[in-house]
Amino acid sequence: MKRVVSITAISAAVGTALYLTCPKEEEFQEYFEEWYTQNLWPVLKKLNGEHQDAPNENDNKSVIIGWIKTTASKAANTVEKNLLFDVLFPEKVTFEMYHLCRIAKIKLFCDEFPNGIELIFIGAGKHWFLNPAQGVVLLTLQKIKK
């Protein structure tokens, strides 16, 4: 009986410790924006065939014109990225608690998934991660153009 009580107490302590290390819902937005910028945005740019070449320094153009073009290109890229984000993810994130982790769900709408596909992110150990099984979504998008 003592053994069962001590195992239960240890399990409760471990469960509580893991629960307390779940990332907060407020931290998800920052993670999601970073994930979008680093993982999804490059794939979408490639799908659209939009590759911005840096100005060639060997051209007869002045350095200032090259700088203006580069800066304008970066600004346009940022605006485009932010607008596309709002189009791809029009719905709000929903959160759920599953035992020792927090789940964030958000729907991605695009031409390849016109009815939307739910992306599931798992929050555990103070970090957020895309559900590993959903890495297929990114691979699907990458293979469409090939």
C-alpha positions as CSV (number, residue, x, y, z in Angstrom):
1,M,0.0,0.0,0.0
2,K,2.8,2.4,0.9
3,R,4.4,1.7,-2.5
4,V,1.2,2.5,-4.4
5,V,0.8,5.8,-2.5
6,S,4.4,6.8,-3.1
7,I,4.2,5.9,-6.8
8,T,1.0,7.9,-7.1
9,A,2.6,10.9,-5.3
10,I,5.6,10.7,-7.5
11,S,3.4,10.5,-10.6
12,A,1.4,13.5,-9.4
13,A,4.5,15.5,-8.7
14,V,6.0,14.7,-12.1
15,G,2.7,15.5,-13.9
16,T,2.4,18.8,-12.0
17,A,6.0,19.7,-12.9
18,L,5.5,18.9,-16.6
19,Y,2.2,20.7,-16.6
20,L,3.8,23.8,-15.2
21,T,6.4,23.7,-17.9
22,C,3.9,23.9,-20.7
23,P,4.4,27.0,-22.7
24,K,1.7,29.7,-22.2
25,E,-0.9,30.5,-24.9
26,E,0.5,34.0,-25.1
27,E,3.9,32.6,-26.2
28,F,2.4,30.7,-29.1
29,Q,1.8,33.8,-31.3
30,E,5.5,34.7,-31.2
31,Y,6.5,31.1,-31.9
32,F,4.0,30.9,-34.7
33,E,5.1,34.1,-36.4
34,E,8.7,32.8,-36.3
35,W,7.7,29.4,-37.6
36,Y,5.7,31.0,-40.5
37,T,8.7,33.2,-41.4
38,Q,11.3,30.5,-41.3
39,N,9.4,27.4,-42.5
40,L,6.2,28.3,-44.5
41,W,7.1,31.6,-46.1
42,P,10.1,30.3,-48.0
43,V,8.0,27.5,-49.4
44,L,5.2,29.8,-50.5
45,K,7.7,32.2,-52.1
46,K,9.1,29.2,-54.1
47,L,5.6,28.1,-55.1
48,N,4.8,31.6,-56.4
49,G,8.1,31.6,-58.3
50,E,9.1,34.9,-56.8
51,H,12.9,34.9,-56.3
52,Q,14.3,38.4,-55.7
53,D,17.8,38.6,-56.9
54,A,20.2,40.9,-55.1
55,P,21.5,43.8,-57.2
56,N,24.6,42.9,-59.2
57,E,27.5,45.0,-58.0
58,N,29.2,44.8,-61.4
59,D,26.3,46.7,-63.1
60,N,26.9,50.3,-64.0
61,K,24.2,51.3,-61.6
62,S,25.1,53.4,-58.6
63,V,25.4,51.9,-55.2
64,I,22.5,54.1,-54.0
65,I,20.1,52.8,-56.6
66,G,21.1,49.2,-55.6
67,W,20.5,50.1,-52.0
68,I,17.0,51.6,-52.8
69,K,16.1,48.5,-54.8
70,T,17.2,46.1,-52.1
71,T,15.4,48.1,-49.4
72,A,12.2,48.4,-51.4
73,S,12.3,44.7,-52.2
74,K,12.7,43.9,-48.5
75,A,9.8,46.2,-47.6
76,A,7.6,44.8,-50.3
77,N,8.5,41.3,-49.1
78,T,7.5,42.1,-45.5
79,V,4.2,43.6,-46.6
80,E,3.5,40.7,-48.9
81,K,4.4,38.2,-46.1
82,N,2.1,39.9,-43.6
83,L,-0.8,40.2,-46.0
84,L,-0.5,36.6,-47.1
85,F,-0.4,35.5,-43.4
86,D,-3.8,37.1,-42.9
87,V,-5.2,35.4,-46.0
88,L,-3.8,32.0,-45.1
89,F,-4.8,32.0,-41.5
90,P,-8.1,33.9,-41.2
91,E,-9.3,32.0,-38.2
92,K,-8.1,32.4,-34.6
93,V,-5.9,29.9,-32.9
94,T,-7.7,27.5,-30.5
95,F,-6.0,26.0,-27.5
96,E,-6.6,22.7,-25.7
97,M,-5.0,21.0,-22.8
98,Y,-4.0,17.4,-23.1
99,H,-2.6,15.9,-19.9
100,L,1.0,17.0,-20.0
101,C,1.0,19.3,-23.0
102,R,-0.9,22.1,-24.6
103,I,-2.2,21.9,-28.1
104,A,-2.7,24.9,-30.5
105,K,-4.7,24.4,-33.6
106,I,-5.0,26.8,-36.6
107,K,-6.4,26.3,-40.1
108,L,-4.3,26.9,-43.2
109,F,-6.2,27.9,-46.3
110,C,-4.5,28.0,-49.7
111,D,-5.0,26.8,-53.3
112,E,-3.6,23.4,-52.4
113,F,-5.9,23.1,-49.4
114,P,-9.0,25.1,-50.4
115,N,-11.1,23.7,-47.5
116,G,-8.3,24.3,-45.1
117,I,-6.0,22.0,-43.3
118,E,-5.7,22.1,-39.6
119,L,-2.1,22.6,-38.3
120,I,-1.5,21.2,-34.9
121,F,1.3,22.5,-32.7
122,I,2.3,20.8,-29.5
123,G,3.5,22.8,-26.5
124,A,5.5,20.9,-24.0
125,G,8.7,21.5,-22.0
126,K,8.4,25.3,-22.4
127,H,8.6,25.0,-26.3
128,W,6.1,24.7,-29.2
129,F,6.6,22.2,-32.0
130,L,4.6,21.5,-35.2
131,N,3.1,18.0,-34.9
132,P,5.7,15.8,-36.6
133,A,3.1,14.0,-38.7
134,Q,2.2,17.4,-40.3
135,G,5.6,18.0,-41.7
136,V,3.9,16.2,-44.7
137,V,2.0,19.4,-45.3
138,L,5.2,21.3,-46.0
139,L,6.6,18.5,-48.1
140,T,3.3,18.4,-50.1
141,L,3.6,22.2,-50.8
142,Q,7.2,21.9,-51.8
143,K,6.6,19.0,-54.2
144,I,3.7,20.7,-56.0
145,K,6.1,23.0,-58.0
146,K,8.6,20.2,-58.9
